[in-house]
Every structure is written in C-alpha cells, then in structure tokens.
Amino acid sequence: MVKVSTMKAKGYLICCLVLILAGCSKKKYEPQLIEPGVGIGEVKFGMSVKEVKEILGKPDQESDYFLVFNRFGLSIETENGVVNGILCMDATDSVPDMKACEARTKEGIGIGSTKEEVLAAYGEPTLSEPLRLKYEQLGACFLLSEESKVNNMLFDELK
C-alpha cells in the first residue's frame, strides 16, 4: 500500500479543484440564435467593438469596419465602433481555417437551408434573384449557392 502525505494529498486536491474551476469559467461557444434586427446570441446591434471582443474573444481579422471570427464562420460589421451588421458564412476553401456558421434563426434557417425552407419561413422576399433572397422588413439577406442552399446570411440593424 502506498502512503501519501496529508500535505501532498491536500496539494493534489487543491490543484485539481483549481483546474476544474478554471475550466468552468471559460465560455464555450455554442451555436447561437440569430434574431433579425436584434443580433446573434449575446452580440447585439449597437454594441461596442470592445463588448463584442469580450463575448467572442480575439478576432482573426479586424479593421475599422469588421471583426472576422473564422472559428465561428462569423463577421461582425461595424461603423463608428459599434455593431451594425452580421454576416454568417459557410466554410470556404479560400480561407482554410474558416468554419461554417452554426447559428440559426428561430425558424431554423441557417447555412445549408434550402431556398424553399427560407420561403416557407419568411414568405415572399422584397427582392428575389436566382442567388439572393432579400427581406428588407427583417434587415435580412440570404445568399444562395448554385444548389439553392443558403451559403451566406446577412443581417442589418433595423433603423
């Protein structure tokens, strides 16, 4: 039988507890709900760039006009330092570490949804083109692939 000193055992227990608590304190990204005119998950229209970074972490690309998060397939569009647009993207070969955005609207529309599913969820669009469905009243635009599946979703702040 191996004897472990009380001090070593306490040290080991404290170390394990610290690791468990540290793991619990980190936010794990989960697919988010997109609310047209409101935002995506905790990120809301009108929020500052600083607040977005506190929620999503460091962006992979950043300019005065956008924050790109490849790991989420997400671009947060900004103007004067505040969120005014959201772009959910499909994975792309041109950006090797780009993941497909997993976010969905409450109607279940997201990357990979069909044109028919978008029409069933939102009705006739304000503008309908072969590869684009625009809903001005929602501030939403769904870009479609040649297979008529959503490959990009743009959401603008409603004014």
VMD Tcl script that draws the C-alpha trace (Angstrom):
set ca {
  {0.00 0.00 0.00}
  {1.34 3.44 -0.96}
  {1.14 6.13 1.68}
  {0.65 9.70 0.55}
  {1.40 12.52 2.95}
  {-1.50 14.67 4.02}
  {0.22 17.78 2.60}
  {0.70 16.14 -0.82}
  {-2.88 14.93 -0.86}
  {-4.19 18.42 0.01}
  {-1.93 19.96 -2.65}
  {-3.17 17.50 -5.24}
  {-6.80 18.17 -4.27}
  {-6.33 21.95 -4.47}
  {-4.60 21.62 -7.87}
  {-7.50 19.52 -9.22}
  {-10.05 21.99 -7.85}
  {-8.28 24.95 -9.48}
  {-8.19 23.15 -12.85}
  {-11.89 22.27 -12.62}
  {-12.89 25.82 -11.69}
  {-10.69 27.31 -14.41}
  {-12.39 25.09 -16.99}
  {-15.81 26.15 -15.74}
  {-15.02 29.84 -16.01}
  {-14.27 29.73 -19.75}
  {-17.20 30.32 -22.04}
  {-17.78 27.54 -24.51}
  {-19.15 28.71 -27.84}
  {-22.42 27.09 -28.75}
  {-24.50 27.64 -31.87}
  {-26.28 30.94 -31.47}
  {-29.78 32.17 -32.18}
  {-29.93 34.89 -34.83}
  {-32.64 37.44 -34.18}
  {-33.06 39.70 -37.24}
  {-32.91 43.33 -36.15}
  {-31.58 42.35 -32.69}
  {-28.33 40.39 -33.03}
  {-26.77 36.96 -32.69}
  {-26.54 35.30 -29.28}
  {-25.13 37.80 -26.80}
  {-23.88 40.11 -29.58}
  {-26.46 42.83 -30.23}
  {-26.74 45.63 -32.78}
  {-25.41 48.90 -31.33}
  {-22.92 47.07 -29.08}
  {-19.33 48.35 -28.99}
  {-16.40 46.52 -30.58}
  {-14.92 46.13 -27.09}
  {-18.07 44.37 -25.85}
  {-18.05 42.03 -28.87}
  {-14.44 41.06 -28.15}
  {-15.31 40.38 -24.50}
  {-18.02 37.97 -25.67}
  {-16.38 36.28 -28.69}
  {-12.69 36.75 -27.92}
  {-9.95 37.93 -30.24}
  {-11.00 38.18 -33.90}
  {-8.95 36.51 -36.63}
  {-9.14 39.69 -38.74}
  {-10.03 43.21 -37.74}
  {-10.47 46.58 -39.42}
  {-12.45 49.75 -38.74}
  {-15.40 48.09 -40.49}
  {-15.46 44.45 -39.39}
  {-14.34 41.76 -36.97}
  {-13.95 38.28 -38.51}
  {-14.14 35.15 -36.36}
  {-13.12 32.23 -38.61}
  {-13.80 29.68 -35.84}
  {-17.47 30.76 -35.80}
  {-17.91 31.50 -39.53}
  {-18.91 34.98 -38.47}
  {-18.15 38.55 -39.46}
  {-19.41 41.36 -37.26}
  {-19.78 44.52 -39.34}
  {-19.11 47.82 -37.55}
  {-19.48 51.54 -38.13}
  {-18.05 54.14 -35.77}
  {-17.04 51.36 -33.37}
  {-20.49 49.78 -32.98}
  {-22.16 46.70 -34.45}
  {-24.41 47.44 -37.40}
  {-24.32 44.17 -39.34}
  {-23.80 40.43 -39.01}
  {-22.57 38.08 -41.71}
  {-22.85 34.32 -41.19}
  {-20.65 32.42 -43.64}
  {-20.20 28.90 -44.93}
  {-16.79 27.24 -44.76}
  {-14.63 28.14 -47.75}
  {-11.57 26.67 -49.40}
  {-10.06 30.13 -49.83}
  {-9.84 30.56 -46.03}
  {-8.56 27.20 -44.74}
  {-9.49 27.73 -41.07}
  {-12.97 29.15 -41.79}
  {-15.72 27.11 -40.13}
  {-19.33 27.16 -41.27}
  {-21.52 29.36 -39.08}
  {-23.79 27.15 -36.97}
  {-26.19 29.93 -35.95}
  {-29.87 29.67 -36.89}
  {-32.93 31.87 -36.74}
  {-35.84 30.83 -34.51}
  {-37.44 29.47 -37.69}
  {-34.45 27.13 -38.07}
  {-32.91 28.93 -41.06}
  {-29.12 28.78 -41.30}
  {-26.23 27.80 -43.52}
  {-27.34 24.85 -45.66}
  {-31.07 25.65 -45.50}
  {-32.81 25.41 -48.87}
  {-34.40 28.26 -50.79}
  {-37.77 26.54 -50.23}
  {-37.19 26.49 -46.45}
  {-36.39 30.23 -46.45}
  {-39.54 30.99 -48.48}
  {-41.67 28.80 -46.19}
  {-40.27 30.55 -43.10}
  {-40.46 34.17 -44.30}
  {-42.80 34.26 -47.31}
  {-42.18 36.29 -50.43}
  {-39.00 38.36 -50.27}
  {-38.72 42.05 -51.07}
  {-36.18 41.09 -53.73}
  {-35.82 37.67 -55.29}
  {-32.94 36.82 -57.59}
  {-31.64 33.37 -58.54}
  {-28.91 33.50 -55.87}
  {-30.34 36.04 -53.41}
  {-33.45 36.49 -51.27}
  {-33.74 39.87 -49.55}
  {-36.22 40.72 -46.79}
  {-35.99 44.47 -46.15}
  {-38.52 44.39 -43.29}
  {-36.24 41.93 -41.43}
  {-32.97 43.51 -42.48}
  {-32.03 40.06 -43.79}
  {-30.50 38.79 -47.00}
  {-29.89 35.11 -47.78}
  {-27.29 34.32 -50.44}
  {-27.72 31.00 -52.20}
  {-25.38 28.52 -53.82}
  {-25.95 27.10 -57.30}
  {-27.73 24.22 -55.49}
  {-30.21 26.77 -53.99}
  {-28.87 26.35 -50.46}
  {-28.05 29.22 -48.10}
  {-24.29 29.83 -48.04}
  {-24.24 33.31 -46.51}
  {-26.71 35.23 -44.38}
  {-26.51 38.99 -43.86}
  {-28.42 40.79 -41.13}
  {-28.51 44.58 -40.80}
  {-29.56 46.77 -37.94}
  {-33.13 47.96 -38.44}
  {-33.43 51.73 -38.37}
}
mol new
graphics top color blue
foreach p $ca { graphics top sphere $p radius 0.5 }
foreach p [lrange $ca 0 end-1] q [lrange $ca 1 end] { graphics top cylinder $p $q radius 0.2 }
display resetview
